[in-house]
Structure formats: structure tokens, C-alpha cells
Amino acid sequence: MTFGELLRAHRLRVRLTQEELAEGSGVSVRAISDMERGRAKGPQRRTVEALAGVLSLAEQEIRELLDAAKEGRVRRVPSPVTPSALPPDVVDLTGREGELAELAAVAERTRTTSVVVVHGPPGAGKTALAVRAAYRLASRFADGCFFFNLRGMDVRPVHPSEVVHRMLSALGVPEKEIPAGEAERSDLYRARLRERSTLLVLDNASDEAQVRPLLATGSGSLVLVTSRLVLGGLEAGLRLGLDVLGPGESFDLLGAIAGRARVGAEPVATARVAKLCGHLPLALRIAGNRLASRPKWTIGHLAGQLVDERRRLSALTAGDLQVRTAFEMSYRQLGGKAAALFRRLSLVPGADFGPEVAAVLADLDRFAAEDTLEELVDMSLLDTAEVPGRYVFHDLIRVFAGERLADEEPAPVVGQARRRVVDWLLDTAVAAAGFFGPDARTAPSGSLRGQEDADAWLTAEAGNWLGALRWAAANGLHAEVVRLATAMHWYSDQRGLAETWVEVFTAGVAAARALGSVRDEAVQLNFLTWTLAVLLRRYPEALALYDEAWRASVAAGDVTEQGWAVHYRSVSELRTGRLEEAQVSARRAQELFRRAGFALGEQISLSCLALVLDGLARHEDAVRVHRELLANVRSGKLELAPVMATEMSATLLVRTAGSLGRLARWPEVLAAADEALELLRVTTAPSSLCDALYLRGVALHELGDAEGARAELARAAAVAEEHRHPRLAVVLGALADVHEALGDPVEAGVSRDRAAAVESADR
């Protein structure tokens, strides 16, 4: 019997598991498993004696076990295999310990043959990772480690039969015994690997067809495939998609190459270089090499070279290392349709995009565009975004796509494609915004079937329609800018970020002035004043802007815009504690709206007046006014679109609940908040949702339901954080009180710290 067979028989006789034998002897479970399976045939004497001591063997049994171990060592002859030489290890490989750990785990549990695919964009460091893994794991594979560069990006990639031939030679098969026929060679290849434990690295694979003939079942073997393609057709036990490095890892890599003291002396410039390199390992390596070869340069000087997109890829060259060349190899693999879309995607204004934008750019239908986008993802020239169904460029690949566009397509064609996507984005944004406000559309518009679709589109494409607005403003499309900014007013009331609306309405003011339209100027100034006063709470700026808005509305002779100007003045006065002045302004705005015949304006200014009354501690009067206004909305007197009526009702209920809370009428607060939340189930109004959840949580706490209060306040905090609601600090403070009431001082402290951080950031 072999040593492994004897060991297994003795262990089973005394009814020990491998784990129990390992614990008693100090020999690892893996080592015992390898011995019993014959992978380790001749352990050393001290190992045998340690095992024998736990197995309680007689002297004769110990001698037999020692003899079997000795025989195993004698029979172990050097393998005729000559492993293919690995390329040199990259000594400063950075930021890939997680991936290396995953590869080690696969190797640990491999029993037959495991296939791992490492894929990622050009320059992500796939080969460097595979080589490092091979050096670390080679000792686990008794019959050798083999490395083959398949040259998948070459015009003529390596044929699988060539790899089979080279592998058979490495396995010790004499040249004259290697079959001439491809099928016979493959049969011999599989037969020779079947009983062997090998690590096979297939680097830079072109496609699945190149790899499949090289997959053969072995005894505890691992095949590690790297490719720019995802190779989704291969049955792989693990897929590792390499991403770019993190900022800290990028800093470390630059330091390892250019010198840690050097990058430590210019940390800001180093971080800037890393960002301009897109944190891509190849680009970082080139940048580091340039710095190392130019010791008199500052890192800031290199950063200055990289800032200009037109020079960036040229600057990322060091000897025969070029980022551009790495991208070109993948680009050459594309068909005409995919190459054209790839180039034109450089015109996308925002950071990510969906198939519709791609379809407009390439003049394709949506489904053809989506298929082509997926082809680009498979080639690692695009990546999928965090949101399913959307796509994103790596920064440097986008720059490369822009270069190819400028070099390969006539300027008029590029201009037409750019204008086509800008017009489509602006038109669709205007159409989507039309689903909100008092005259909201109810019929579908294009792919937008209703308010939910419109809200989702405006959110997802925010970077793109905002980018289109910037391009339109910079290129004199003033009427288009005013049209979009005007359309966004009611949508901005509850949605989006304040910074976005400052930019939109500032652009609207500039465009109106460029057009010489005083009325449009008044409209946009009022929108901007509202943003500063309500969303950003920058009251001095809002009050200063009031004067401009008032003058423009008077010059235009527009009483409605005069009413809005005075209304926003009352809001700023209210928020700064000038309550008597705010009351005067609110009544004046109400009168102006009445003169203009604008009932909705009267309603809004009266609601502001109720808030002023609340500030004056006239809480009962505030409740009465808000309930009257709510009755007006529900009666249909204002002729509001259903969505607007729902959102306004929810807002009025929230304001009513706030005044009731100051009167400590908690059951009524709870009822009003519940009613508001029921309305908000059918619309997306984050601001009102946050307020309603907050008031419901406070009411539950006051009514003795601390657990219920904690759940509602946690939801309110999540909504406030996601949408940057100004009430976030207040919500977190209330949540801290509830945690304390529940006997959880740790969570209470966490909430208070978060609230303090928010307040500090706001200041």
C-alpha cells in the first residue's frame, strides 16, 4: 500500500476526521488531504511520527508507515516538464491584494480544473496581476506552471494549435511523437494533462474560440485567462473584472515609481496627476516613469501637461510605453458600426449615458445602439455604470475616442451629430418637465409615458441635459436656454439639487439678457431668487436679487412677475426673522397676484402668510389658513393638474402638521402627516416626503411609540441625506432624542455627531 492509503486506513480505524488528526498532530488539514490523495507521497520522518502519535500505532505499524513514506520519496523523480518561463514580476504591483486573495482561494479549492477569466480595459494591469498570481501559486501545482501570450490584439493572434504543440514539448513529448494532425495533437494534449496538476496562464486572449481548445481536465489544475474581452461564452468558475485603482492606491503607485519623498512633498499635485491619469495603472506607471526620468521636474509641471485633453495622451508616453497604443489595439478590433459609435460617444455631455443618447448620436434605432454598446463593453472600451442599462467611459478612453472622432470624421459631420444630440436632450428635457406644474401634460410624449418616466429620465440624464444646456449657452443658442430654464421651474420645486437650479436659472438670466427680453429676464431672476432663498437659504443674496427682479418685472409691465418678486422677498424676510416685514410683503404679493388674475399665485402667497403667522406664534390662525387653502385645492377652484394638486395638498398638510405640532396637538399632527404620506405615495416629492416622515416620527415619539418614531425618523434622514434636504440636521437631532429614550446612547451619539457635521458643513 502507498503511504496515503496506509494513513487513510489508520485514521478511519480510530474514527478520526482529517480535522481532528490535524489538530492533534500539528500537521495542516491540507497536508493530510494531499497525503491521503497521493499528491504528497513521501512526507518527512518528523511528520510521520507526529501523525503516528495521534493514531496510537504499534511499533510495527509505525515502521510500515515510515517505509511507505521513504518509498514515496525514492519514487519521486524529477519531472521532465520544463515550465514555460513567466515574464518578470512587476515588483511594485499595487492595489490588487483582493483579487490575488480570490485567486488563491480558487487554487485552494481546486480539485479538477478551474477556469478564471480576468478582464478589464486596456492598461488595467491584467497581465501584471496574472503574473504575480502565477509566482505566488506555482508551488501548489506539482506538474508545472505554463505561460502563453496569445496576442489577442494582434492582426493574427496565436492559433490554439501552436499553443498545444508548445505545451506538448514542454510536457516532455519528443518532437517526432507529436502528431501532425490537429485533432490527434489535441487528444494527446488532453491525455497528458488529465493526470497532471498544472497552472496554465493564457494571457491576452482574443476570444472564446481561441481559449476553448486549450481547456483540458487535470488533477487539481488552474487555467488563468486574461483578456480585454469579457469572454462571456466561457464557463468560468470566477470572473475578475479589473477596475481602476483607488486614489490612495494611485498615490502609492506613483510614489513607488517616482519616489515616496517626492510625491510626499507635492501631495496635491500628485493627487491631481493620479486623477488626470484616470487612476489607470498603465497611465500611472507611465506618469511615474516620466517623473523618475526627469528628476528636475516638479509633479505640478507634469499635472499642467496633462490638464489639456488635446495633449494628455501624448504626454502619457514613456519610451515604448504609450497609453494611446494600448487603446488603439482594442479600437482596431471594432467593426465599422461599433467604431463609429465609439468615436461619437465622446460627444456625450455627461459622465454616463443610456442607449437613447447613443442612438441619437449614431443615428441608429435604440435596440441596434444597445447591442453595439454591449459590444463595446465586451471589448472593455466602455464600462457599465452603477445604474443598470447605462454606460460610462473611462476618462482617458473618452479622450482617445475624441481624438479618433476628430481624425476620422469631417468637421461638418461631427457638428451635425453634436447638434443632433444637444437638440434631442434639450427637447426631451422640456417635454419631461412638462409633466409637472399647474398645467402638467397627461398624454405620453415620446418614450415618456407619464410623470414617473419623466422624473426618472430627468434624474438619469441630468448630467447630459445640463451639459447640453451649457453647450447651448456657450454657442449662442439663447432661445433654447430660456425655453429649458422656464420649463424646469415647477419641476425644480421638489426635485433635483439646488446647485443644478442655480446654474440653470443663472444661464436663463444671461440668455434672456442676450435676447433683450426683459420679461424673460424677470422670470429667470425670480426663479433664481427662489433657489437662493428656499433651497440654499442664502437670504442676503436673495434679497439683493429681488431688486433686479422687481425692476425687470416693472420694466416688462408684468404684474404676475411683480407678484413673484415680492413673494420671494417675503420668503427671505420670513427666513431671516423679519416677520412684520414678511407679513407686509406677503399681503402685497397676494394683492399683485389678485390684480393679475393669477389664483394660484394668491394661494401660494397666502400660504407664505400662514407661515409668517406661525412665526408670530399665531399657530391657530396658521392652521386655519392652511386648512382653508387645502379646501380650495381639493374643491378644484384652482384648476390644477392632478399631479400639482396632489403635491400642493401634501405640502399644505405638512405645514398644517407643523403648526399643530407647535400647539402640541400630537394626534392631529399624526393624522395630517399620515394623510400627506398617503398622497405622496402617488408622486415623487422628496422635500414634502422628508417633512411628513419627520413630523410623523416626532408625533409618534410624543405619543409614546419610540420604536415607531425611530423607524420614521430614520426614513426621513435617509430621504434628507439623499436629496440634501435642509432639515437633515433637525431630523438627526430628533432621531438622537429617540435613541436616548430607547436606552441606546451609542446610536444617539452617532446621530448627534452626524447632525453637528451637517450643521458645520452648512455654515
LINQUIMO-V524910 format. One line per field, one symbol per residue. phi: phi as a letter, one per 20 degrees, with the letter a starting at -180 (. if undefined). burial: b if it has 16 or more other ideal C-beta (glycine too) atoms within 10 Angstrom, else e. A space follows every 10 residues. Layout:
phi = ???
burial = ???
//
This chain:
phi = .fgfffffff fffeldefff ffffenefff ffffffenfd ecffgfffff ffffelefgf ffffffffff ffffffdgff fdgffffgfe fdgcmcffff ffffffffef ddcddcddcr fgnfnffgff ffffffdgff dfdoccccee lfeffcfffg fffgffffff enfggfeeff ffffffffgf ffegdddcdd ddemfeafff egfeecfcem dcddddafef lffeedfbcd efdfffgfff gfffffeeof fffffcffff ffffffemle gfffffgfff ffecfefeff ffgffeffgf dffffecbme ebfgffffff gfeffgffff fgffffeffe fcadffffff feldfgffff ffgfffffem ecceefegnc cbefgfffff ffffffedcf gfffffffff ffffffffff ffffecofdg fdegcmeeea ffffffffff egfeffffff ffffdmefff ffffgffegf fffccndgff ffffffffff ffffemefff ffgffffffg fffeedlefg fffffggfff fffffemdff ffffgfffff fffffeneff ffffffffff fffffemdff fgffffffff ffgffemeff ffffffffff fffffnfele fgffffffff ffffffffff ffelefffff ffffffffff fdbdcgfffg ffffffffff ffendfffff ffffffffff ffdlffegff ffffffffgf femcffffff ffffffffff fff
burial = ebbbebbbeb beeeebebee bbeebebeee bbebbbeebb bbbeeebbeb bbebbebeee bbebbbebbe ebeeeeeeee bebbebeeeb eebbbbeebb eebeebbeeb eebbbbbbbb bbbbbbbbbb bbbbeebbeb bbbbbbbbbb ebbeeebbeb bebbbebbeb bebeeeeebe eeeebbebbe ebbeebbbbb bbbbbbbbeb bebbbbebbb bbbbbbbbbb beebebeeeb bbebbeeebb bbbbbbbbee ebbeebeebb bbbbebbbbb bbbbbbbbbb beeeeeeebe ebbbbbeeee ebbebbebee bbbbebbeeb bebbeeebbb bbbbbbbbbb ebbbbbbbbb bbebeeeebb ebbbbbbbbb bbbeeeeeeb bbbbbbbbbb bbbbbeeeee eeebeebbee bbebbbbbbb bbbbbbbeeb beeebeebee bebbbebbeb bbebbbbbbb bbbeeebbeb bbbbbbbbbb bbbbbbebeb bbbbbbbbbb bbbeeebbbb bbbbbbbbbb bbbbbbebbe ebbebbebbb ebbeebebbb bbbbbbbbbb bbbbbbebbe bbbbbbbbbb ebbeebebbb bbbbbbbbbb bbbbbeeebe bbbebbbebb ebbeeeebeb bebbbbbbbb bbbbbbbbbb beeebbebbb bbbebbbebb eebbbbbbbb bbbbbbbbbb beeebbebbb bbbbbbbebb eebebbbbbb bbbbbbbbbb eeeeeebbee bbebbeebee eee
//
